[in-house]
Amino acid sequence: MNKKGLDMATATVRIPAEKRDILRIIAGIEKIEMKEILSGLIDEYIERHQETLDLLSRPEWVDIIVRGKQEVDTGVKGKTLDELGD
């Protein structure tokens, strides 16, 4: 457990040396650890993609998305915005 009471696991992430060095500089200036910066970035990424996760957790929506993609791939003519119902 970390200071915030969260269960922490170890993961090895390879990043280019130049980006690592910049991250170290930023962490030093902000007086925080690099892992805190990375954890914050991961939280932001998850938040930005939450809607996608929600959609993919609903099998009926996944089926609709797959069918729609297949229709586009096979050239099925779609509807215009005016033809769509409210």
VMD Tcl script that builds the backbone (N, CA, C; Angstrom):
set m [mol new atoms 258]
animate dup $m
set s [atomselect $m all]
$s set {name element resname resid chain x y z} {
  {N N MET 1 A 0.835 -1.174 0.000}
  {CA C MET 1 A 0.000 0.000 0.000}
  {C C MET 1 A 0.892 1.254 0.000}
  {N N ASN 2 A 0.434 2.267 -0.717}
  {CA C ASN 2 A 1.189 3.509 -0.734}
  {C C ASN 2 A 0.662 4.461 0.326}
  {N N LYS 3 A 1.156 5.708 0.325}
  {CA C LYS 3 A 0.759 6.701 1.328}
  {C C LYS 3 A -0.736 6.985 1.296}
  {N N LYS 4 A -1.344 6.845 0.137}
  {CA C LYS 4 A -2.772 7.135 -0.013}
  {C C LYS 4 A -3.632 5.902 0.246}
  {N N GLY 5 A -3.024 4.802 0.661}
  {CA C GLY 5 A -3.773 3.596 0.960}
  {C C GLY 5 A -4.143 2.778 -0.263}
  {N N LEU 6 A -3.505 3.049 -1.395}
  {CA C LEU 6 A -3.802 2.326 -2.620}
  {C C LEU 6 A -2.830 1.176 -2.790}
  {N N ASP 7 A -3.335 0.057 -3.265}
  {CA C ASP 7 A -2.496 -1.091 -3.554}
  {C C ASP 7 A -1.711 -0.791 -4.817}
  {N N MET 8 A -0.408 -0.843 -4.740}
  {CA C MET 8 A 0.435 -0.485 -5.876}
  {C C MET 8 A 1.129 -1.736 -6.420}
  {N N ALA 9 A 1.187 -1.836 -7.732}
  {CA C ALA 9 A 1.907 -2.919 -8.393}
  {C C ALA 9 A 3.059 -2.303 -9.175}
  {N N THR 10 A 4.010 -3.130 -9.527}
  {CA C THR 10 A 5.150 -2.663 -10.297}
  {C C THR 10 A 4.953 -3.019 -11.759}
  {N N ALA 11 A 5.230 -2.051 -12.628}
  {CA C ALA 11 A 5.177 -2.282 -14.070}
  {C C ALA 11 A 6.394 -1.612 -14.693}
  {N N THR 12 A 7.002 -2.287 -15.621}
  {CA C THR 12 A 8.125 -1.709 -16.340}
  {C C THR 12 A 7.606 -1.070 -17.613}
  {N N VAL 13 A 7.921 0.202 -17.769}
  {CA C VAL 13 A 7.472 0.943 -18.947}
  {C C VAL 13 A 8.708 1.517 -19.627}
  {N N ARG 14 A 8.851 1.209 -20.893}
  {CA C ARG 14 A 9.993 1.729 -21.636}
  {C C ARG 14 A 9.578 3.031 -22.323}
  {N N ILE 15 A 10.344 4.078 -22.026}
  {CA C ILE 15 A 10.110 5.353 -22.695}
  {C C ILE 15 A 11.447 5.840 -23.221}
  {N N PRO 16 A 11.419 6.635 -24.283}
  {CA C PRO 16 A 12.681 7.140 -24.824}
  {C C PRO 16 A 13.456 7.914 -23.750}
  {N N ALA 17 A 14.772 7.790 -23.781}
  {CA C ALA 17 A 15.638 8.419 -22.779}
  {C C ALA 17 A 15.401 9.924 -22.697}
  {N N GLU 18 A 15.197 10.557 -23.827}
  {CA C GLU 18 A 14.994 12.010 -23.835}
  {C C GLU 18 A 13.737 12.392 -23.050}
  {N N LYS 19 A 12.663 11.635 -23.249}
  {CA C LYS 19 A 11.424 11.907 -22.516}
  {C C LYS 19 A 11.597 11.606 -21.032}
  {N N ARG 20 A 12.309 10.538 -20.713}
  {CA C ARG 20 A 12.585 10.197 -19.311}
  {C C ARG 20 A 13.347 11.316 -18.628}
  {N N ASP 21 A 14.339 11.846 -19.336}
  {CA C ASP 21 A 15.155 12.913 -18.761}
  {C C ASP 21 A 14.327 14.178 -18.520}
  {N N ILE 22 A 13.462 14.507 -19.458}
  {CA C ILE 22 A 12.583 15.672 -19.284}
  {C C ILE 22 A 11.641 15.440 -18.114}
  {N N LEU 23 A 11.107 14.230 -18.016}
  {CA C LEU 23 A 10.216 13.889 -16.912}
  {C C LEU 23 A 10.937 14.018 -15.571}
  {N N ARG 24 A 12.185 13.596 -15.514}
  {CA C ARG 24 A 12.980 13.736 -14.287}
  {C C ARG 24 A 13.168 15.204 -13.914}
  {N N ILE 25 A 13.430 16.043 -14.911}
  {CA C ILE 25 A 13.607 17.477 -14.658}
  {C C ILE 25 A 12.320 18.075 -14.098}
  {N N ILE 26 A 11.194 17.745 -14.750}
  {CA C ILE 26 A 9.901 18.265 -14.291}
  {C C ILE 26 A 9.611 17.779 -12.869}
  {N N ALA 27 A 9.845 16.503 -12.614}
  {CA C ALA 27 A 9.603 15.949 -11.281}
  {C C ALA 27 A 10.470 16.664 -10.241}
  {N N GLY 28 A 11.707 16.954 -10.593}
  {CA C GLY 28 A 12.601 17.665 -9.676}
  {C C GLY 28 A 12.116 19.074 -9.395}
  {N N ILE 29 A 11.683 19.771 -10.427}
  {CA C ILE 29 A 11.177 21.134 -10.258}
  {C C ILE 29 A 9.928 21.143 -9.393}
  {N N GLU 30 A 9.029 20.181 -9.653}
  {CA C GLU 30 A 7.759 20.115 -8.911}
  {C C GLU 30 A 7.902 19.413 -7.562}
  {N N LYS 31 A 9.095 18.877 -7.299}
  {CA C LYS 31 A 9.378 18.154 -6.048}
  {C C LYS 31 A 8.389 16.999 -5.807}
  {N N ILE 32 A 8.146 16.245 -6.872}
  {CA C ILE 32 A 7.332 15.035 -6.764}
  {C C ILE 32 A 8.068 13.902 -7.473}
  {N N GLU 33 A 7.654 12.696 -7.203}
  {CA C GLU 33 A 8.300 11.555 -7.839}
  {C C GLU 33 A 7.730 11.332 -9.242}
  {N N MET 34 A 8.569 10.757 -10.098}
  {CA C MET 34 A 8.126 10.479 -11.470}
  {C C MET 34 A 6.899 9.578 -11.471}
  {N N LYS 35 A 6.835 8.631 -10.546}
  {CA C LYS 35 A 5.696 7.714 -10.521}
  {C C LYS 35 A 4.395 8.457 -10.233}
  {N N GLU 36 A 4.463 9.565 -9.482}
  {CA C GLU 36 A 3.266 10.358 -9.227}
  {C C GLU 36 A 2.791 11.056 -10.503}
  {N N ILE 37 A 3.741 11.550 -11.286}
  {CA C ILE 37 A 3.381 12.173 -12.568}
  {C C ILE 37 A 2.737 11.141 -13.474}
  {N N LEU 38 A 3.370 9.973 -13.578}
  {CA C LEU 38 A 2.843 8.926 -14.452}
  {C C LEU 38 A 1.478 8.442 -13.976}
  {N N SER 39 A 1.299 8.311 -12.681}
  {CA C SER 39 A 0.014 7.885 -12.148}
  {C C SER 39 A -1.073 8.902 -12.496}
  {N N GLY 40 A -0.751 10.188 -12.371}
  {CA C GLY 40 A -1.704 11.235 -12.735}
  {C C GLY 40 A -2.051 11.196 -14.209}
  {N N LEU 41 A -1.053 10.961 -15.047}
  {CA C LEU 41 A -1.294 10.873 -16.493}
  {C C LEU 41 A -2.178 9.675 -16.831}
  {N N ILE 42 A -1.948 8.567 -16.141}
  {CA C ILE 42 A -2.774 7.374 -16.359}
  {C C ILE 42 A -4.211 7.651 -15.940}
  {N N ASP 43 A -4.387 8.325 -14.797}
  {CA C ASP 43 A -5.739 8.683 -14.352}
  {C C ASP 43 A -6.451 9.542 -15.398}
  {N N GLU 44 A -5.749 10.539 -15.943}
  {CA C GLU 44 A -6.330 11.407 -16.969}
  {C C GLU 44 A -6.709 10.608 -18.215}
  {N N TYR 45 A -5.841 9.682 -18.618}
  {CA C TYR 45 A -6.096 8.864 -19.811}
  {C C TYR 45 A -7.340 8.002 -19.604}
  {N N ILE 46 A -7.433 7.377 -18.440}
  {CA C ILE 46 A -8.599 6.533 -18.136}
  {C C ILE 46 A -9.868 7.372 -18.141}
  {N N GLU 47 A -9.804 8.542 -17.548}
  {CA C GLU 47 A -10.971 9.419 -17.505}
  {C C GLU 47 A -11.425 9.810 -18.909}
  {N N ARG 48 A -10.465 10.138 -19.781}
  {CA C ARG 48 A -10.802 10.515 -21.166}
  {C C ARG 48 A -11.434 9.364 -21.931}
  {N N HIS 49 A -11.105 8.132 -21.553}
  {CA C HIS 49 A -11.599 6.962 -22.281}
  {C C HIS 49 A -12.709 6.223 -21.543}
  {N N GLN 50 A -13.238 6.806 -20.484}
  {CA C GLN 50 A -14.264 6.152 -19.685}
  {C C GLN 50 A -15.514 5.832 -20.510}
  {N N GLU 51 A -15.896 6.754 -21.394}
  {CA C GLU 51 A -17.081 6.521 -22.223}
  {C C GLU 51 A -16.901 5.286 -23.105}
  {N N THR 52 A -15.709 5.133 -23.658}
  {CA C THR 52 A -15.417 3.952 -24.478}
  {C C THR 52 A -15.517 2.688 -23.624}
  {N N LEU 53 A -14.957 2.726 -22.432}
  {CA C LEU 53 A -15.033 1.568 -21.534}
  {C C LEU 53 A -16.482 1.241 -21.193}
  {N N ASP 54 A -17.284 2.285 -20.954}
  {CA C ASP 54 A -18.700 2.071 -20.646}
  {C C ASP 54 A -19.422 1.409 -21.814}
  {N N LEU 55 A -19.160 1.898 -23.027}
  {CA C LEU 55 A -19.807 1.312 -24.214}
  {C C LEU 55 A -19.402 -0.141 -24.406}
  {N N LEU 56 A -18.107 -0.413 -24.250}
  {CA C LEU 56 A -17.617 -1.773 -24.476}
  {C C LEU 56 A -18.068 -2.744 -23.386}
  {N N SER 57 A -18.515 -2.220 -22.255}
  {CA C SER 57 A -18.998 -3.105 -21.195}
  {C C SER 57 A -20.453 -3.501 -21.420}
  {N N ARG 58 A -21.088 -2.964 -22.451}
  {CA C ARG 58 A -22.480 -3.300 -22.780}
  {C C ARG 58 A -22.490 -4.137 -24.059}
  {N N PRO 59 A -22.699 -5.440 -23.939}
  {CA C PRO 59 A -22.658 -6.315 -25.113}
  {C C PRO 59 A -23.594 -5.867 -26.236}
  {N N GLU 60 A -24.768 -5.341 -25.882}
  {CA C GLU 60 A -25.707 -4.918 -26.928}
  {C C GLU 60 A -25.133 -3.752 -27.750}
  {N N TRP 61 A -24.410 -2.858 -27.110}
  {CA C TRP 61 A -23.794 -1.738 -27.830}
  {C C TRP 61 A -22.630 -2.233 -28.697}
  {N N VAL 62 A -21.858 -3.195 -28.171}
  {CA C VAL 62 A -20.751 -3.749 -28.957}
  {C C VAL 62 A -21.309 -4.387 -30.229}
  {N N ASP 63 A -22.422 -5.130 -30.109}
  {CA C ASP 63 A -23.048 -5.750 -31.284}
  {C C ASP 63 A -23.478 -4.686 -32.297}
  {N N ILE 64 A -24.087 -3.610 -31.809}
  {CA C ILE 64 A -24.532 -2.529 -32.702}
  {C C ILE 64 A -23.345 -1.892 -33.406}
  {N N ILE 65 A -22.273 -1.660 -32.676}
  {CA C ILE 65 A -21.072 -1.055 -33.258}
  {C C ILE 65 A -20.466 -1.970 -34.308}
  {N N VAL 66 A -20.374 -3.263 -34.007}
  {CA C VAL 66 A -19.805 -4.241 -34.951}
  {C C VAL 66 A -20.658 -4.305 -36.217}
  {N N ARG 67 A -21.982 -4.367 -36.050}
  {CA C ARG 67 A -22.869 -4.405 -37.227}
  {C C ARG 67 A -22.719 -3.134 -38.066}
  {N N GLY 68 A -22.647 -1.998 -37.406}
  {CA C GLY 68 A -22.484 -0.737 -38.120}
  {C C GLY 68 A -21.180 -0.690 -38.887}
  {N N LYS 69 A -20.102 -1.171 -38.264}
  {CA C LYS 69 A -18.799 -1.203 -38.947}
  {C C LYS 69 A -18.854 -2.129 -40.154}
  {N N GLN 70 A -19.505 -3.287 -39.999}
  {CA C GLN 70 A -19.635 -4.217 -41.122}
  {C C GLN 70 A -20.428 -3.580 -42.259}
  {N N GLU 71 A -21.482 -2.840 -41.939}
  {CA C GLU 71 A -22.269 -2.157 -42.967}
  {C C GLU 71 A -21.421 -1.136 -43.712}
  {N N VAL 72 A -20.634 -0.387 -42.989}
  {CA C VAL 72 A -19.758 0.599 -43.633}
  {C C VAL 72 A -18.744 -0.110 -44.524}
  {N N ASP 73 A -18.148 -1.195 -44.017}
  {CA C ASP 73 A -17.138 -1.939 -44.779}
  {C C ASP 73 A -17.704 -2.550 -46.059}
  {N N THR 74 A -18.988 -2.953 -46.021}
  {CA C THR 74 A -19.589 -3.592 -47.203}
  {C C THR 74 A -20.280 -2.593 -48.121}
  {N N GLY 75 A -20.232 -1.307 -47.744}
  {CA C GLY 75 A -20.784 -0.279 -48.624}
  {C C GLY 75 A -22.270 -0.030 -48.487}
  {N N VAL 76 A -22.884 -0.486 -47.395}
  {CA C VAL 76 A -24.304 -0.219 -47.182}
  {C C VAL 76 A -24.479 1.288 -47.021}
  {N N LYS 77 A -25.455 1.833 -47.777}
  {CA C LYS 77 A -25.694 3.265 -47.715}
  {C C LYS 77 A -26.321 3.600 -46.375}
  {N N GLY 78 A -25.752 4.551 -45.698}
  {CA C GLY 78 A -26.267 4.979 -44.409}
  {C C GLY 78 A -27.355 6.026 -44.563}
  {N N LYS 79 A -27.800 6.542 -43.450}
  {CA C LYS 79 A -28.822 7.580 -43.442}
  {C C LYS 79 A -28.162 8.940 -43.261}
  {N N THR 80 A -28.811 9.953 -43.800}
  {CA C THR 80 A -28.345 11.308 -43.566}
  {C C THR 80 A -28.817 11.730 -42.175}
  {N N LEU 81 A -28.283 12.809 -41.666}
  {CA C LEU 81 A -28.712 13.303 -40.354}
  {C C LEU 81 A -30.191 13.650 -40.349}
  {N N ASP 82 A -30.698 14.150 -41.477}
  {CA C ASP 82 A -32.121 14.491 -41.569}
  {C C ASP 82 A -33.002 13.242 -41.512}
  {N N GLU 83 A -32.477 12.102 -41.962}
  {CA C GLU 83 A -33.260 10.866 -41.975}
  {C C GLU 83 A -33.293 10.163 -40.616}
  {N N LEU 84 A -32.384 10.533 -39.748}
  {CA C LEU 84 A -32.323 9.896 -38.424}
  {C C LEU 84 A -33.434 10.432 -37.540}
  {N N GLY 85 A -33.990 9.566 -36.742}
  {CA C GLY 85 A -35.016 9.966 -35.783}
  {C C GLY 85 A -34.388 10.635 -34.580}
  {N N ASP 86 A -35.203 11.295 -33.805}
  {CA C ASP 86 A -34.693 11.973 -32.594}
  {C C ASP 86 A -34.298 10.991 -31.558}
}
mol reanalyze $m
mol bondsrecalc $m
mol representation Tube
mol addrep $m
